[in-house]
Amino acid sequence: MFLLHEYDIFWTFLIIASLIPILVFWISGLLAPVSEGPEKLSSYESGIEPMGGGAWLQFRIRYYMFALVFVVFDVETVFLYPWAMSFDVLGVSVFIEAFIFVLILVVGLVYAWRKGALEWS
């Protein structure tokens, strides 16, 4: 039988944990001074005027591609760790699933390598 009253402490904690940040942002919005002007909206670099004109710099797409490939393989590690820790309990079927998962990621790595996403120059 599913009893909802067993989760009262969880729901109380969840509501309080959600209300505290909302309340803090609301209070800071009320108490913070609002002074918008040209000095407030300007860029700040260690107390001196910004060098090189505007604050917007254009980066090459390679940096984003390299970061994306890093994130994909970082997430792979997060998914493979629980499988490795419980391998003896889960059995061969999970090993086959993990092997297929790694195989798909290796195909993605080969594709990124051939497209030159891993080259810095």
N, CA, C and O atoms as a Tinker XYZ file with bonds, in Angstrom:
   484  protein
     1  N      0.836000   -1.181000    0.000000    73     2
     2  CA     0.000000    0.000000    0.000000    64     1     3
     3  C      0.882000    1.246000    0.000000    63     2     4     5
     4  O      1.836000    1.339000    0.772000    81     3
     5  N      0.563000    2.183000   -0.853000    73     3     6
     6  CA     1.364000    3.400000   -0.993000    64     5     7
     7  C      0.834000    4.472000   -0.048000    63     6     8     9
     8  O     -0.291000    4.946000   -0.203000    81     7
     9  N      1.642000    4.844000    0.919000    73     7    10
    10  CA     1.211000    5.821000    1.922000    64     9    11
    11  C      1.904000    7.152000    1.671000    63    10    12    13
    12  O      3.131000    7.242000    1.718000    81    11
    13  N      1.109000    8.185000    1.405000    73    11    14
    14  CA     1.679000    9.496000    1.112000    64    13    15
    15  C      2.239000   10.182000    2.355000    63    14    16    17
    16  O      3.148000   11.005000    2.251000    81    15
    17  N      1.708000    9.854000    3.520000    73    15    18
    18  CA     2.181000   10.542000    4.725000    64    17    19
    19  C      3.624000   10.191000    5.073000    63    18    20    21
    20  O      4.255000   10.890000    5.866000    81    19
    21  N      4.147000    9.126000    4.494000    73    19    22
    22  CA     5.547000    8.777000    4.729000    64    21    23
    23  C      6.495000    9.768000    4.057000    63    22    24    25
    24  O      7.662000    9.863000    4.437000    81    23
    25  N      6.004000   10.503000    3.067000    73    23    26
    26  CA     6.833000   11.440000    2.331000    64    25    27
    27  C      6.610000   12.889000    2.763000    63    26    28    29
    28  O      7.036000   13.810000    2.065000    81    27
    29  N      5.957000   13.102000    3.886000    73    27    30
    30  CA     5.711000   14.468000    4.357000    64    29    31
    31  C      7.002000   15.228000    4.603000    63    30    32    33
    32  O      7.092000   16.405000    4.253000    81    31
    33  N      7.995000   14.596000    5.188000    73    31    34
    34  CA     9.260000   15.269000    5.471000    64    33    35
    35  C      9.972000   15.636000    4.177000    63    34    36    37
    36  O     10.617000   16.681000    4.090000    81    35
    37  N      9.855000   14.772000    3.169000    73    35    38
    38  CA    10.466000   15.059000    1.873000    64    37    39
    39  C      9.819000   16.273000    1.230000    63    38    40    41
    40  O     10.517000   17.175000    0.768000    81    39
    41  N      8.488000   16.305000    1.197000    73    39    42
    42  CA     7.789000   17.432000    0.574000    64    41    43
    43  C      8.039000   18.716000    1.346000    63    42    44    45
    44  O      8.161000   19.781000    0.739000    81    43
    45  N      8.116000   18.644000    2.664000    73    43    46
    46  CA     8.419000   19.827000    3.470000    64    45    47
    47  C      9.812000   20.348000    3.132000    63    46    48    49
    48  O      9.999000   21.547000    2.928000    81    47
    49  N     10.771000   19.460000    3.075000    73    47    50
    50  CA    12.127000   19.860000    2.721000    64    49    51
    51  C     12.189000   20.451000    1.322000    63    50    52    53
    52  O     12.862000   21.459000    1.107000    81    51
    53  N     11.492000   19.835000    0.365000    73    51    54
    54  CA    11.498000   20.322000   -1.010000    64    53    55
    55  C     10.874000   21.718000   -1.110000    63    54    56    57
    56  O     11.390000   22.572000   -1.831000    81    55
    57  N      9.784000   21.953000   -0.403000    73    55    58
    58  CA     9.133000   23.267000   -0.436000    64    57    59
    59  C     10.019000   24.316000    0.207000    63    58    60    61
    60  O     10.170000   25.411000   -0.334000    81    59
    61  N     10.608000   24.001000    1.351000    73    59    62
    62  CA    11.487000   24.969000    2.021000    64    61    63
    63  C     12.727000   25.237000    1.188000    63    62    64    65
    64  O     13.160000   26.383000    1.070000    81    63
    65  N     13.307000   24.188000    0.605000    73    63    66
    66  CA    14.505000   24.364000   -0.221000    64    65    67
    67  C     14.197000   25.165000   -1.477000    63    66    68    69
    68  O     15.088000   25.828000   -2.007000    81    67
    69  N     12.969000   25.125000   -1.967000    73    67    70
    70  CA    12.596000   25.928000   -3.133000    64    69    71
    71  C     12.264000   27.358000   -2.746000    63    70    72    73
    72  O     12.539000   28.283000   -3.510000    81    71
    73  N     11.681000   27.552000   -1.580000    73    71    74
    74  CA    11.268000   28.892000   -1.169000    64    73    75
    75  C     12.432000   29.768000   -0.711000    63    74    76    77
    76  O     12.385000   30.985000   -0.894000    81    75
    77  N     13.462000   29.190000   -0.129000    73    75    78
    78  CA    14.576000   29.995000    0.378000    64    77    79
    79  C     15.269000   30.775000   -0.740000    63    78    80    81
    80  O     15.433000   31.985000   -0.586000    81    79
    81  N     15.685000   30.168000   -1.855000    73    79    82
    82  CA    16.317000   30.975000   -2.907000    64    81    83
    83  C     15.371000   32.007000   -3.520000    63    82    84    85
    84  O     15.789000   33.119000   -3.840000    81    83
    85  N     14.091000   31.639000   -3.686000    73    83    86
    86  CA    13.134000   32.597000   -4.231000    64    85    87
    87  C     12.994000   33.783000   -3.299000    63    86    88    89
    88  O     12.969000   34.931000   -3.744000    81    87
    89  N     12.903000   33.512000   -2.022000    73    87    90
    90  CA    12.784000   34.580000   -1.030000    64    89    91
    91  C     14.035000   35.457000   -0.995000    63    90    92    93
    92  O     13.927000   36.678000   -0.889000    81    91
    93  N     15.203000   34.858000   -1.083000    73    91    94
    94  CA    16.451000   35.625000   -1.058000    64    93    95
    95  C     16.548000   36.532000   -2.275000    63    94    96    97
    96  O     16.925000   37.696000   -2.141000    81    95
    97  N     16.218000   36.029000   -3.449000    73    95    98
    98  CA    16.250000   36.876000   -4.646000    64    97    99
    99  C     15.218000   37.987000   -4.575000    63    98   100   101
   100  O     15.490000   39.108000   -5.006000    81    99
   101  N     14.049000   37.701000   -4.042000    73    99   102
   102  CA    13.008000   38.701000   -3.931000    64   101   103
   103  C     13.421000   39.810000   -2.967000    63   102   104   105
   104  O     13.219000   40.990000   -3.254000    81   103
   105  N     14.001000   39.435000   -1.824000    73   103   106
   106  CA    14.446000   40.433000   -0.849000    64   105   107
   107  C     15.597000   41.259000   -1.410000    63   106   108   109
   108  O     15.630000   42.474000   -1.215000    81   107
   109  N     16.543000   40.625000   -2.104000    73   107   110
   110  CA    17.653000   41.392000   -2.671000    64   109   111
   111  C     17.172000   42.333000   -3.773000    63   110   112   113
   112  O     17.744000   43.407000   -3.960000    81   111
   113  N     16.136000   41.944000   -4.496000    73   111   114
   114  CA    15.561000   42.826000   -5.505000    64   113   115
   115  C     14.886000   44.038000   -4.886000    63   114   116   117
   116  O     14.886000   45.121000   -5.472000    81   115
   117  N     14.310000   43.859000   -3.701000    73   115   118
   118  CA    13.673000   44.983000   -3.018000    64   117   119
   119  C     14.693000   45.920000   -2.376000    63   118   120   121
   120  O     14.520000   47.138000   -2.406000    81   119
   121  N     15.741000   45.366000   -1.804000    73   119   122
   122  CA    16.699000   46.164000   -1.042000    64   121   123
   123  C     17.850000   46.731000   -1.868000    63   122   124   125
   124  O     18.481000   47.703000   -1.454000    81   123
   125  N     18.130000   46.147000   -3.014000    73   123   126
   126  CA    19.284000   46.586000   -3.811000    64   125   127
   127  C     19.011000   47.958000   -4.423000    63   126   128   129
   128  O     17.906000   48.231000   -4.892000    81   127
   129  N     20.028000   48.814000   -4.414000    73   127   130
   130  CA    19.833000   50.123000   -5.047000    64   129   131
   131  C     19.811000   49.983000   -6.571000    63   130   132   133
   132  O     20.552000   49.188000   -7.149000    81   131
   133  N     18.959000   50.758000   -7.192000    73   131   134
   134  CA    18.835000   50.739000   -8.644000    64   133   135
   135  C     19.403000   52.047000   -9.177000    63   134   136   137
   136  O     18.796000   53.108000   -9.031000    81   135
   137  N     20.565000   51.958000   -9.790000    73   135   138
   138  CA    21.182000   53.152000  -10.370000    64   137   139
   139  C     21.761000   52.782000  -11.727000    63   138   140   141
   140  O     22.910000   52.351000  -11.832000    81   139
   141  N     20.956000   52.955000  -12.751000    73   139   142
   142  CA    21.430000   52.657000  -14.095000    64   141   143
   143  C     21.903000   53.948000  -14.740000    63   142   144   145
   144  O     21.213000   54.967000  -14.718000    81   143
   145  N     23.061000   53.881000  -15.295000    73   143   146
   146  CA    23.624000   55.031000  -15.971000    64   145   147
   147  C     24.716000   54.568000  -16.900000    63   146   148   149
   148  O     24.972000   53.369000  -17.009000    81   147
   149  N     25.363000   55.497000  -17.572000    73   147   150
   150  CA    26.414000   55.078000  -18.516000    64   149   151
   151  C     27.595000   54.417000  -17.810000    63   150   152   153
   152  O     28.220000   53.517000  -18.372000    81   151
   153  N     27.908000   54.843000  -16.604000    73   151   154
   154  CA    29.025000   54.243000  -15.879000    64   153   155
   155  C     28.680000   52.834000  -15.412000    63   154   156   157
   156  O     29.539000   51.952000  -15.411000    81   155
   157  N     27.438000   52.619000  -15.018000    73   155   158
   158  CA    26.997000   51.307000  -14.557000    64   157   159
   159  C     26.945000   50.296000  -15.702000    63   158   160   161
   160  O     27.217000   49.113000  -15.496000    81   159
   161  N     26.602000   50.747000  -16.892000    73   159   162
   162  CA    26.465000   49.849000  -18.034000    64   161   163
   163  C     27.757000   49.641000  -18.812000    63   162   164   165
   164  O     27.776000   48.860000  -19.763000    81   163
   165  N     28.828000   50.313000  -18.435000    73   163   166
   166  CA    30.088000   50.166000  -19.163000    64   165   167
   167  C     30.838000   48.921000  -18.703000    63   166   168   169
   168  O     30.588000   48.386000  -17.622000    81   167
   169  N     31.766000   48.473000  -19.551000    73   167   170
   170  CA    32.590000   47.316000  -19.202000    64   169   171
   171  C     33.610000   47.719000  -18.149000    63   170   172   173
   172  O     34.033000   48.873000  -18.091000    81   171
   173  N     33.999000   46.766000  -17.322000    73   171   174
   174  CA    34.955000   47.030000  -16.254000    64   173   175
   175  C     36.087000   46.033000  -16.364000    63   174   176   177
   176  O     35.868000   44.823000  -16.301000    81   175
   177  N     37.303000   46.543000  -16.529000    73   175   178
   178  CA    38.476000   45.684000  -16.594000    64   177   179
   179  C     39.529000   46.216000  -15.630000    63   178   180   181
   180  O     40.384000   47.014000  -16.015000    81   179
   181  N     39.470000   45.789000  -14.417000    73   179   182
   182  CA    40.459000   46.142000  -13.384000    64   181   183
   183  C     40.595000   47.646000  -13.201000    63   182   184   185
   184  O     41.693000   48.131000  -12.928000    81   183
   185  N     39.530000   48.380000  -13.342000    73   183   186
   186  CA    39.551000   49.812000  -13.081000    64   185   187
   187  C     40.039000   50.674000  -14.226000    63   186   188   189
   188  O     40.145000   51.891000  -14.074000    81   187
   189  N     40.339000   50.076000  -15.368000    73   187   190
   190  CA    40.789000   50.871000  -16.510000    64   189   191
   191  C     39.787000   50.717000  -17.656000    63   190   192   193
   192  O     38.932000   49.832000  -17.630000    81   191
   193  N     39.900000   51.565000  -18.633000    73   191   194
   194  CA    39.018000   51.475000  -19.792000    64   193   195
   195  C     39.304000   50.178000  -20.554000    63   194   196   197
   196  O     40.452000   49.738000  -20.617000    81   195
   197  N     38.280000   49.573000  -21.126000    73   195   198
   198  CA    38.489000   48.326000  -21.868000    64   197   199
   199  C     39.429000   48.532000  -23.058000    63   198   200   201
   200  O     39.374000   49.550000  -23.748000    81   199
   201  N     40.282000   47.548000  -23.273000    73   199   202
   202  CA    41.227000   47.616000  -24.378000    64   201   203
   203  C     40.645000   46.917000  -25.589000    63   202   204   205
   204  O     39.928000   45.926000  -25.447000    81   203
   205  N     40.933000   47.405000  -26.746000    73   203   206
   206  CA    40.510000   46.742000  -27.974000    64   205   207
   207  C     39.108000   47.085000  -28.406000    63   206   208   209
   208  O     38.524000   46.350000  -29.203000    81   207
   209  N     38.553000   48.149000  -27.926000    73   207   210
   210  CA    37.224000   48.556000  -28.396000    64   209   211
   211  C     36.120000   47.884000  -27.618000    63   210   212   213
   212  O     36.068000   47.988000  -26.393000    81   211
   213  N     35.237000   47.195000  -28.315000    73   211   214
   214  CA    34.059000   46.602000  -27.695000    64   213   215
   215  C     34.373000   45.365000  -26.875000    63   214   216   217
   216  O     35.479000   44.826000  -26.921000    81   215
   217  N     33.395000   44.941000  -26.139000    73   215   218
   218  CA    33.565000   43.778000  -25.281000    64   217   219
   219  C     33.240000   42.471000  -26.003000    63   218   220   221
   220  O     33.469000   41.391000  -25.458000    81   219
   221  N     32.716000   42.559000  -27.205000    73   219   222
   222  CA    32.338000   41.349000  -27.935000    64   221   223
   223  C     33.490000   40.879000  -28.805000    63   222   224   225
   224  O     33.957000   41.600000  -29.687000    81   223
   225  N     33.939000   39.656000  -28.542000    73   223   226
   226  CA    34.985000   39.033000  -29.343000    64   225   227
   227  C     34.387000   37.842000  -30.072000    63   226   228   229
   228  O     33.528000   37.142000  -29.536000    81   227
   229  N     34.835000   37.622000  -31.269000    73   227   230
   230  CA    34.336000   36.491000  -32.036000    64   229   231
   231  C     35.358000   35.363000  -31.962000    63   230   232   233
   232  O     36.516000   35.539000  -32.339000    81   231
   233  N     34.928000   34.214000  -31.479000    73   231   234
   234  CA    35.784000   33.046000  -31.372000    64   233   235
   235  C     35.520000   32.114000  -32.550000    63   234   236   237
   236  O     34.432000   32.091000  -33.125000    81   235
   237  N     36.540000   31.360000  -32.883000    73   235   238
   238  CA    36.358000   30.387000  -33.953000    64   237   239
   239  C     35.480000   29.243000  -33.450000    63   238   240   241
   240  O     35.437000   28.957000  -32.253000    81   239
   241  N     34.799000   28.611000  -34.361000    73   239   242
   242  CA    33.874000   27.534000  -34.023000    64   241   243
   243  C     34.617000   26.311000  -33.490000    63   242   244   245
   244  O     34.018000   25.471000  -32.818000    81   243
   245  N     35.910000   26.203000  -33.779000    73   243   246
   246  CA    36.696000   25.055000  -33.308000    64   245   247
   247  C     36.713000   24.936000  -31.790000    63   246   248   249
   248  O     36.697000   23.828000  -31.255000    81   247
   249  N     36.745000   26.060000  -31.097000    73   247   250
   250  CA    36.748000   26.011000  -29.638000    64   249   251
   251  C     35.454000   25.384000  -29.121000    63   250   252   253
   252  O     35.473000   24.588000  -28.182000    81   251
   253  N     34.341000   25.747000  -29.738000    73   251   254
   254  CA    33.061000   25.193000  -29.312000    64   253   255
   255  C     32.966000   23.716000  -29.661000    63   254   256   257
   256  O     32.437000   22.927000  -28.878000    81   255
   257  N     33.468000   23.337000  -30.816000    73   255   258
   258  CA    33.432000   21.930000  -31.207000    64   257   259
   259  C     34.294000   21.076000  -30.274000    63   258   260   261
   260  O     33.908000   19.973000  -29.888000    81   259
   261  N     35.457000   21.602000  -29.923000    73   259   262
   262  CA    36.336000   20.876000  -29.017000    64   261   263
   263  C     35.676000   20.731000  -27.647000    63   262   264   265
   264  O     35.755000   19.670000  -27.028000    81   263
   265  N     35.025000   21.794000  -27.173000    73   263   266
   266  CA    34.334000   21.736000  -25.884000    64   265   267
   267  C     33.171000   20.759000  -25.934000    63   266   268   269
   268  O     32.924000   20.044000  -24.963000    81   267
   269  N     32.455000   20.718000  -27.050000    73   267   270
   270  CA    31.334000   19.805000  -27.185000    64   269   271
   271  C     31.800000   18.352000  -27.174000    63   270   272   273
   272  O     31.172000   17.501000  -26.544000    81   271
   273  N     32.885000   18.071000  -27.862000    73   271   274
   274  CA    33.431000   16.707000  -27.858000    64   273   275
   275  C     33.889000   16.337000  -26.446000    63   274   276   277
   276  O     33.696000   15.202000  -26.013000    81   275
   277  N     34.491000   17.281000  -25.730000    73   275   278
   278  CA    34.901000   17.014000  -24.349000    64   277   279
   279  C     33.700000   16.702000  -23.469000    63   278   280   281
   280  O     33.742000   15.760000  -22.678000    81   279
   281  N     32.637000   17.476000  -23.596000    73   279   282
   282  CA    31.446000   17.255000  -22.773000    64   281   283
   283  C     30.827000   15.894000  -23.075000    63   282   284   285
   284  O     30.395000   15.198000  -22.156000    81   283
   285  N     30.777000   15.510000  -24.335000    73   283   286
   286  CA    30.205000   14.212000  -24.700000    64   285   287
   287  C     30.984000   13.081000  -24.035000    63   286   288   289
   288  O     30.382000   12.159000  -23.486000    81   287
   289  N     32.300000   13.139000  -24.076000    73   287   290
   290  CA    33.086000   12.056000  -23.493000    64   289   291
   291  C     33.173000   12.155000  -21.976000    63   290   292   293
   292  O     33.435000   11.158000  -21.303000    81   291
   293  N     32.957000   13.331000  -21.440000    73   291   294
   294  CA    32.865000   13.472000  -19.993000    64   293   295
   295  C     31.575000   12.835000  -19.488000    63   294   296   297
   296  O     31.576000   12.163000  -18.457000    81   295
   297  N     30.483000   13.044000  -20.205000    73   295   298
   298  CA    29.210000   12.424000  -19.843000    64   297   299
   299  C     29.295000   10.912000  -20.007000    63   298   300   301
   300  O     28.673000   10.167000  -19.250000    81   299
   301  N     30.059000   10.458000  -20.990000    73   299   302
   302  CA    30.251000    9.019000  -21.157000    64   301   303
   303  C     30.849000    8.415000  -19.889000    63   302   304   305
   304  O     30.426000    7.346000  -19.449000    81   303
   305  N     31.805000    9.080000  -19.320000    73   303   306
   306  CA    32.429000    8.584000  -18.091000    64   305   307
   307  C     31.418000    8.515000  -16.955000    63   306   308   309
   308  O     31.424000    7.570000  -16.166000    81   307
   309  N     30.557000    9.511000  -16.875000    73   307   310
   310  CA    29.537000    9.522000  -15.821000    64   309   311
   311  C     28.573000    8.349000  -15.996000    63   310   312   313
   312  O     28.141000    7.760000  -15.006000    81   311
   313  N     28.230000    8.002000  -17.240000    73   311   314
   314  CA    27.329000    6.878000  -17.467000    64   313   315
   315  C     28.014000    5.529000  -17.290000    63   314   316   317
   316  O     27.376000    4.567000  -16.865000    81   315
   317  N     29.281000    5.445000  -17.605000    73   315   318
   318  CA    29.971000    4.156000  -17.509000    64   317   319
   319  C     30.384000    3.796000  -16.083000    63   318   320   321
   320  O     30.538000    2.616000  -15.769000    81   319
   321  N     30.560000    4.766000  -15.239000    73   319   322
   322  CA    31.014000    4.479000  -13.863000    64   321   323
   323  C     30.027000    3.600000  -13.093000    63   322   324   325
   324  O     30.456000    2.615000  -12.493000    81   323
   325  N     28.720000    3.907000  -13.081000    73   323   326
   326  CA    27.808000    2.999000  -12.363000    64   325   327
   327  C     27.773000    1.598000  -12.956000    63   326   328   329
   328  O     27.635000    0.618000  -12.223000    81   327
   329  N     27.896000    1.495000  -14.262000    73   327   330
   330  CA    27.945000    0.174000  -14.877000    64   329   331
   331  C     29.168000   -0.601000  -14.405000    63   330   332   333
   332  O     29.084000   -1.798000  -14.130000    81   331
   333  N     30.292000    0.078000  -14.312000    73   331   334
   334  CA    31.514000   -0.604000  -13.883000    64   333   335
   335  C     31.434000   -1.032000  -12.421000    63   334   336   337
   336  O     31.954000   -2.085000  -12.052000    81   335
   337  N     30.785000   -0.222000  -11.591000    73   335   338
   338  CA    30.703000   -0.545000  -10.165000    64   337   339
   339  C     29.752000   -1.705000   -9.887000    63   338   340   341
   340  O     29.943000   -2.434000   -8.914000    81   339
   341  N     28.741000   -1.886000  -10.717000    73   339   342
   342  CA    27.771000   -2.961000  -10.471000    64   341   343
   343  C     27.803000   -4.017000  -11.572000    63   342   344   345
   344  O     26.790000   -4.662000  -11.846000    81   343
   345  N     28.934000   -4.190000  -12.186000    73   343   346
   346  CA    29.054000   -5.145000  -13.294000    64   345   347
   347  C     28.792000   -6.573000  -12.845000    63   346   348   349
   348  O     28.127000   -7.325000  -13.557000    81   347
   349  N     29.297000   -6.964000  -11.682000    73   347   350
   350  CA    29.139000   -8.343000  -11.223000    64   349   351
   351  C     27.689000   -8.680000  -10.879000    63   350   352   353
   352  O     27.300000   -9.847000  -10.921000    81   351
   353  N     26.895000   -7.678000  -10.543000    73   351   354
   354  CA    25.495000   -7.921000  -10.197000    64   353   355
   355  C     24.611000   -7.947000  -11.443000    63   354   356   357
   356  O     23.669000   -8.735000  -11.521000    81   355
   357  N     24.910000   -7.095000  -12.407000    73   355   358
   358  CA    24.020000   -6.911000  -13.552000    64   357   359
   359  C     24.190000   -7.965000  -14.640000    63   358   360   361
   360  O     23.212000   -8.341000  -15.287000    81   359
   361  N     25.385000   -8.437000  -14.848000    73   359   362
   362  CA    25.571000   -9.529000  -15.795000    64   361   363
   363  C     25.978000   -9.111000  -17.194000    63   362   364   365
   364  O     26.398000   -7.978000  -17.428000    81   363
   365  N     25.844000  -10.056000  -18.125000    73   363   366
   366  CA    26.355000   -9.908000  -19.475000    64   365   367
   367  C     25.499000   -8.944000  -20.305000    63   366   368   369
   368  O     26.031000   -8.239000  -21.162000    81   367
   369  N     24.203000   -8.902000  -20.068000    73   367   370
   370  CA    23.344000   -8.041000  -20.883000    64   369   371
   371  C     23.718000   -6.569000  -20.725000    63   370   372   373
   372  O     23.687000   -5.807000  -21.691000    81   371
   373  N     24.066000   -6.180000  -19.517000    73   371   374
   374  CA    24.486000   -4.793000  -19.286000    64   373   375
   375  C     25.851000   -4.544000  -19.908000    63   374   376   377
   376  O     26.121000   -3.441000  -20.383000    81   375
   377  N     26.713000   -5.548000  -19.911000    73   375   378
   378  CA    28.002000   -5.406000  -20.581000    64   377   379
   379  C     27.810000   -5.173000  -22.076000    63   378   380   381
   380  O     28.514000   -4.357000  -22.672000    81   379
   381  N     26.867000   -5.880000  -22.683000    73   379   382
   382  CA    26.602000   -5.704000  -24.112000    64   381   383
   383  C     26.043000   -4.304000  -24.362000    63   382   384   385
   384  O     26.431000   -3.651000  -25.330000    81   383
   385  N     25.139000   -3.836000  -23.502000    73   383   386
   386  CA    24.604000   -2.482000  -23.644000    64   385   387
   387  C     25.706000   -1.439000  -23.515000    63   386   388   389
   388  O     25.748000   -0.484000  -24.290000    81   387
   389  N     26.595000   -1.613000  -22.546000    73   387   390
   390  CA    27.699000   -0.667000  -22.357000    64   389   391
   391  C     28.638000   -0.712000  -23.560000    63   390   392   393
   392  O     29.151000    0.323000  -23.985000    81   391
   393  N     28.862000   -1.891000  -24.104000    73   391   394
   394  CA    29.717000   -2.019000  -25.278000    64   393   395
   395  C     29.107000   -1.292000  -26.475000    63   394   396   397
   396  O     29.823000   -0.619000  -27.218000    81   395
   397  N     27.791000   -1.419000  -26.671000    73   395   398
   398  CA    27.119000   -0.710000  -27.765000    64   397   399
   399  C     27.195000    0.800000  -27.544000    63   398   400   401
   400  O     27.404000    1.558000  -28.491000    81   399
   401  N     27.026000    1.235000  -26.296000    73   399   402
   402  CA    27.120000    2.654000  -25.963000    64   401   403
   403  C     28.509000    3.200000  -26.293000    63   402   404   405
   404  O     28.632000    4.262000  -26.903000    81   403
   405  N     29.545000    2.481000  -25.895000    73   403   406
   406  CA    30.916000    2.914000  -26.177000    64   405   407
   407  C     31.187000    2.858000  -27.675000    63   406   408   409
   408  O     31.897000    3.716000  -28.201000    81   407
   409  N     30.645000    1.879000  -28.362000    73   407   410
   410  CA    30.827000    1.772000  -29.809000    64   409   411
   411  C     30.214000    2.980000  -30.527000    63   410   412   413
   412  O     30.816000    3.517000  -31.456000    81   411
   413  N     29.038000    3.401000  -30.106000    73   411   414
   414  CA    28.417000    4.589000  -30.700000    64   413   415
   415  C     29.278000    5.822000  -30.444000    63   414   416   417
   416  O     29.438000    6.661000  -31.331000    81   415
   417  N     29.827000    5.935000  -29.251000    73   415   418
   418  CA    30.685000    7.078000  -28.939000    64   417   419
   419  C     31.994000    7.039000  -29.715000    63   418   420   421
   420  O     32.518000    8.087000  -30.091000    81   419
   421  N     32.524000    5.861000  -29.958000    73   419   422
   422  CA    33.747000    5.749000  -30.755000    64   421   423
   423  C     33.470000    6.153000  -32.201000    63   422   424   425
   424  O     34.308000    6.794000  -32.836000    81   423
   425  N     32.309000    5.784000  -32.721000    73   423   426
   426  CA    31.935000    6.215000  -34.071000    64   425   427
   427  C     31.845000    7.740000  -34.111000    63   426   428   429
   428  O     32.295000    8.359000  -35.076000    81   427
   429  N     31.268000    8.353000  -33.076000    73   427   430
   430  CA    31.218000    9.810000  -32.994000    64   429   431
   431  C     32.598000   10.432000  -32.900000    63   430   432   433
   432  O     32.846000   11.482000  -33.491000    81   431
   433  N     33.500000    9.795000  -32.163000    73   431   434
   434  CA    34.876000   10.301000  -32.047000    64   433   435
   435  C     35.601000   10.229000  -33.388000    63   434   436   437
   436  O     36.303000   11.166000  -33.768000    81   435
   437  N     35.435000    9.131000  -34.095000    73   435   438
   438  CA    36.068000    8.998000  -35.415000    64   437   439
   439  C     35.513000   10.049000  -36.367000    63   438   440   441
   440  O     36.265000   10.643000  -37.141000    81   439
   441  N     34.204000   10.285000  -36.319000    73   439   442
   442  CA    33.593000   11.303000  -37.168000    64   441   443
   443  C     34.146000   12.690000  -36.849000    63   442   444   445
   444  O     34.483000   13.450000  -37.757000    81   443
   445  N     34.241000   13.022000  -35.550000    73   443   446
   446  CA    34.789000   14.328000  -35.157000    64   445   447
   447  C     36.258000   14.445000  -35.552000    63   446   448   449
   448  O     36.713000   15.519000  -35.945000    81   447
   449  N     36.993000   13.353000  -35.448000    73   447   450
   450  CA    38.406000   13.364000  -35.811000    64   449   451
   451  C     38.572000   13.611000  -37.307000    63   450   452   453
   452  O     39.417000   14.406000  -37.719000    81   451
   453  N     37.766000   12.932000  -38.115000    73   451   454
   454  CA    37.863000   13.108000  -39.572000    64   453   455
   455  C     37.407000   14.491000  -40.025000    63   454   456   457
   456  O     37.919000   15.023000  -41.010000    81   455
   457  N     36.451000   15.072000  -39.313000    73   455   458
   458  CA    35.987000   16.418000  -39.652000    64   457   459
   459  C     36.972000   17.490000  -39.190000    63   458   460   461
   460  O     36.852000   18.649000  -39.587000    81   459
   461  N     37.943000   17.117000  -38.358000    73   459   462
   462  CA    38.940000   18.072000  -37.896000    64   461   463
   463  C     38.513000   18.859000  -36.674000    63   462   464   465
   464  O     39.068000   19.922000  -36.398000    81   463
   465  N     37.536000   18.354000  -35.940000    73   463   466
   466  CA    37.073000   19.062000  -34.744000    64   465   467
   467  C     38.089000   18.983000  -33.613000    63   466   468   469
   468  O     38.004000   19.765000  -32.666000    81   467
   469  N     39.022000   18.084000  -33.681000    73   467   470
   470  CA    40.013000   17.929000  -32.615000    64   469   471
   471  C     41.343000   18.605000  -32.947000    63   470   472   473
   472  O     42.299000   18.481000  -32.182000    81   471
   473  N     41.420000   19.305000  -34.051000    73   471   474
   474  CA    42.645000   19.999000  -34.458000    64   473   475
   475  C     42.609000   21.436000  -33.953000    63   474   476   477
   476  O     41.594000   22.118000  -34.093000    81   475
   477  N     43.706000   21.895000  -33.371000    73   475   478
   478  CA    43.767000   23.270000  -32.866000    64   477   479
   479  C     44.208000   24.272000  -33.927000    63   478   480   481
   480  O     43.843000   25.446000  -33.860000    81   479
   481  N     44.968000   23.830000  -34.880000    73   479   482
   482  CA    45.502000   24.801000  -35.862000    64   481   483
   483  C     44.589000   24.972000  -37.048000    63   482   484
   484  O     44.893000   25.747000  -37.954000    81   483
